Amino acid sequence: MTTSSNEQNIIVLIRSKGLVSTIETAVRAAGGHCVVVENIESALERAAEASIALVEAAAFDIAAITKNLRSTGVDVVAIVDDEPSERTIEAWKAGATTLIWPLAVQASDLADALRRLLERSTRNYAAFLKATWDINESFLKNMVLLERRNMELEEELNSTGQEAIEEGKPKAILVVEDERDVAQFMMDMLQVTGYQVTVAANGMDALELFFDHRYDLVLTDKNLPGMTGIELTRSLKQVRKDVPVIMVTGYATVESAIEAVDLGMAAYIQKPFSSKELLNKVAKILEDRAKSERAKQYLMRFKTRNKEFLDQYRLIRMELRHRLTDATGIDPDA
């Protein structure tokens, strides 16, 4: 016998012959179709086609049957003993949707109960499917949008960062050197290359200039009058930790190299040096710094975008949690 399009299957797992006619009448009155099975295996095989299962508690392992059928999404109506018993409690604990006592079973009453269960099952299942679909669609759209924005952001930061290095505002460099010829040599080489150069003859003058201007790089001699290059670097780093400093010295020792590393100096140049060595060192440090700045900007924007996405996802997840709890009676986070 086939089920019409407006009928829903109701599994019937009952051994008491006296209940069969009453149940068949009730199922037809509720707009359902009886699927009579003889054992739990058959009931589970037909569970995907059914909305409700009527199970006689006294004739079967009601706890196991109820648990297995409920796991497939089927509502279980347990027909229990005339008086409350251990089986009644087992059926209830296992998740039976409705409990019915045989002496109280009337076809019309059972039909009303089945009709309510069928309506609720159909309505909830359709609403649940629609809600899950909407949530998945929203999640997918947000993921695609986030990926597109990240790609655009990375491309934007890479292109604008490179332009800033090659075509943007000239980088400002502070040269701290007490030997006039060396200072002039460094200034000439750097200016010809396109850098803006300011020269200070000692550490105190350099600090005053540093407080008033934002330099992209500092070139300082190690042996300065009054304040040494090491002391100057320490002071500069207290003002701006991220400023790159290149130390220039006539001689280098292991101790001074270690101290320079500890202070976070970007590089060490030993006199005498060529214009090529100086310019290559400066260019590399500024380029590395620009890349680092782009990476920081990208990370900050990515964190902001990621937070916005996670906030949206948490709202979607909360909505899904509520719907799952309403549909199944079980909190997925419990």
JOBEL-V941739 format. One record per backbone hydrogen bond with DSSP energy under -1.0 kcal/mol. CO is the residue of the C=O (numbers start at 1). NH is the residue of the N-H. E is the energy in kcal/mol with one decimal. If there is no record, write none. Layout:
((CO:NH:E) (CO:NH:E))
This chain:
((4:7:-1.8) (8:33:-2.6) (9:51:-2.1) (10:35:-2.6) (11:54:-3.6) (12:37:-2.4) (13:56:-2.3) (16:19:-1.7) (19:23:-2.6) (20:24:-2.8) (21:25:-2.3) (22:26:-2.2) (23:27:-2.9) (24:28:-2.2) (25:29:-2.3) (26:30:-1.7) (27:32:-2.8) (28:31:-1.3) (33:10:-2.9) (35:12:-2.4) (39:43:-2.0) (40:44:-2.6) (41:45:-1.9) (42:46:-1.6) (46:49:-1.5) (47:50:-1.3) (51:75:-2.5) (52:11:-2.5) (53:77:-3.1) (54:13:-3.4) (55:79:-3.3) (60:62:-1.8) (61:65:-2.5) (62:66:-2.7) (63:67:-2.3) (64:68:-2.4) (65:69:-2.8) (66:70:-2.8) (67:71:-1.5) (69:72:-1.2) (69:74:-1.8) (70:73:-1.4) (75:53:-2.5) (76:97:-1.6) (76:98:-1.6) (77:55:-2.5) (78:100:-2.7) (79:57:-2.7) (85:89:-1.9) (86:90:-2.4) (87:91:-2.7) (88:92:-2.1) (89:93:-2.9) (90:94:-2.2) (91:96:-2.3) (92:95:-1.1) (98:78:-2.5) (100:80:-2.1) (101:104:-1.3) (102:105:-1.4) (106:110:-3.0) (107:111:-2.4) (108:112:-2.1) (109:113:-2.2) (110:114:-2.8) (111:115:-2.7) (112:116:-2.2) (113:117:-2.0) (114:118:-2.8) (115:119:-2.5) (116:120:-2.4) (117:121:-2.7) (118:122:-2.6) (119:123:-2.6) (120:124:-3.0) (121:125:-2.2) (122:126:-2.3) (123:127:-2.4) (124:128:-2.8) (125:129:-2.6) (126:130:-2.4) (127:131:-2.7) (128:132:-2.8) (129:133:-2.4) (130:134:-2.7) (131:135:-2.5) (132:136:-2.6) (133:137:-2.6) (134:138:-2.5) (135:139:-2.5) (136:140:-2.7) (137:141:-2.6) (138:142:-2.2) (139:143:-2.2) (140:144:-2.6) (141:145:-2.6) (142:146:-2.6) (143:147:-2.3) (144:148:-2.4) (145:149:-2.6) (146:150:-2.3) (147:151:-2.1) (148:152:-2.4) (149:153:-2.7) (150:154:-2.5) (151:155:-2.3) (152:156:-2.6) (153:157:-2.7) (154:158:-2.3) (155:159:-2.4) (156:160:-2.7) (157:161:-2.0) (158:162:-1.9) (159:163:-2.2) (160:164:-2.0) (161:165:-1.4) (162:166:-2.4) (163:167:-3.0) (163:168:-1.8) (171:196:-2.5) (172:216:-2.7) (172:217:-1.2) (173:198:-2.3) (174:219:-3.1) (175:200:-2.9) (176:221:-2.6) (179:183:-2.7) (180:184:-2.7) (181:185:-2.4) (182:186:-2.5) (183:187:-2.4) (184:188:-2.8) (185:189:-2.3) (186:190:-2.2) (187:191:-2.7) (188:192:-2.2) (189:193:-1.1) (190:195:-2.4) (191:194:-1.1) (196:173:-3.3) (198:175:-3.3) (200:177:-2.1) (202:206:-2.0) (203:207:-2.3) (204:208:-2.0) (205:209:-2.2) (206:210:-2.5) (207:211:-2.1) (208:212:-1.3) (209:213:-1.7) (217:174:-2.4) (218:246:-3.0) (219:176:-3.8) (220:248:-3.1) (222:224:-1.1) (222:229:-3.1) (225:227:-1.7) (228:232:-2.6) (229:233:-2.5) (230:234:-2.2) (231:235:-2.0) (232:236:-2.9) (233:237:-2.5) (234:238:-1.1) (235:239:-1.2) (236:240:-3.1) (240:243:-1.3) (244:218:-2.2) (245:266:-2.1) (245:267:-1.3) (246:220:-2.5) (247:269:-3.3) (248:222:-2.7) (249:271:-3.6) (253:257:-2.2) (254:258:-2.3) (255:259:-2.4) (256:260:-2.2) (257:261:-2.1) (258:262:-2.5) (259:263:-1.7) (260:265:-2.5) (261:264:-1.2) (267:247:-2.3) (269:249:-2.0) (274:278:-2.2) (275:279:-2.7) (276:280:-2.6) (277:281:-2.0) (278:282:-2.4) (279:283:-2.8) (280:284:-2.3) (281:285:-2.1) (282:286:-2.4) (283:287:-2.3) (284:288:-2.7) (285:289:-2.2) (286:290:-2.3) (287:291:-2.3) (288:292:-2.3) (289:293:-2.5) (290:294:-2.4) (291:295:-2.5) (292:296:-2.2) (293:297:-2.6) (294:298:-2.8) (295:299:-2.6) (296:300:-2.7) (297:301:-2.7) (298:302:-2.9) (299:303:-2.7) (300:304:-2.0) (301:305:-2.9) (302:306:-3.2) (303:307:-2.4) (304:308:-2.2) (305:309:-2.4) (306:310:-2.8) (307:311:-2.5) (308:312:-1.9) (309:313:-2.9) (310:314:-2.6) (311:315:-1.6) (312:316:-2.3) (313:317:-3.0) (314:318:-2.3) (315:319:-2.1) (316:320:-2.4) (317:321:-2.7) (318:322:-2.3) (319:323:-2.2) (320:324:-2.8) (321:325:-2.6) (322:326:-2.5) (323:327:-2.4) (324:328:-2.7) (325:329:-2.3) (331:334:-1.8))
